[in-house]
Amino acid sequence: MATKKKPELEQALEELESVVEQLERGDMSLDESLKAFEQGVRLTRQCQTILSAAEQKVQQLIELNGELHGEPFHDDTTDTPA
């Protein structure tokens, strides 16, 4: 029986979480830490690419008759009241 492959984003996020946990433990040499950090940066960029592609697909799906009938996503969790 074949196992179901995880979606690319989910797999990259799990790998990134593992890298962060390794770095947080603080038990790696400087060289190992740098390699782990580089891997984390690569995984972060991979996730950003996947999410950007998903955002473009969503924008295409809400397009109607050549006009966009939606608004760009705004993350209200980062806004701080003045």
C-alpha positions in Angstrom: 0.0 0.0 0.0 1.4 3.4 -1.0 1.7 6.1 1.6 0.2 9.5 0.9 2.8 12.1 0.1 2.6 15.3 2.2 2.0 18.6 0.4 5.1 20.5 -0.4 4.4 23.4 2.0 3.6 21.1 4.9 6.8 19.2 4.4 8.9 22.3 4.2 7.3 23.7 7.3 8.0 20.5 9.2 11.6 20.6 8.1 11.9 24.3 9.1 10.4 23.5 12.5 13.0 20.8 13.0 15.8 23.1 12.1 14.5 25.8 14.5 14.3 23.2 17.3 17.9 22.1 16.6 19.1 25.7 16.7 17.2 26.4 19.9 18.8 23.5 21.7 22.1 25.2 21.3 24.1 22.0 21.3 25.6 22.3 17.8 29.0 23.6 16.8 29.2 27.0 15.1 29.8 25.3 11.7 26.7 23.0 12.2 24.7 26.0 13.4 25.6 28.0 10.3 24.6 25.0 8.0 21.3 24.6 9.9 20.7 28.4 9.6 21.4 28.2 5.8 18.9 25.3 5.5 16.3 27.3 7.5 16.7 30.3 5.1 16.4 28.0 2.1 13.2 26.4 3.6 11.8 29.8 4.4 12.3 31.0 0.8 10.7 27.8 -0.4 7.7 28.4 1.7 7.4 32.0 0.6 7.5 30.8 -3.1 4.8 28.2 -2.5 2.6 30.8 -0.7 3.1 33.4 -3.4 2.0 30.9 -6.0 -1.1 30.0 -4.0 -1.9 33.7 -3.6 -1.7 34.1 -7.4 -4.0 31.2 -7.9 -6.5 32.7 -5.4 -6.4 36.0 -7.2 -7.1 34.2 -10.5 -10.0 32.4 -9.0 -11.7 35.6 -7.8 -11.2 37.4 -11.1 -14.5 37.9 -12.9 -14.8 39.2 -16.5 -11.3 40.4 -16.5 -11.7 42.5 -13.4 -10.6 41.7 -9.9 -13.5 41.7 -7.5 -11.5 41.2 -4.3 -9.1 43.1 -2.1 -5.5 42.2 -1.3 -5.1 40.2 1.9 -4.3 42.3 5.0 -3.0 40.6 8.1 -4.8 42.4 10.9 -2.8 40.5 13.5 0.2 42.7 12.8 -1.6 46.0 13.0 -1.2 47.7 16.3 -3.8 50.3 17.3 -2.5 53.9 17.4 
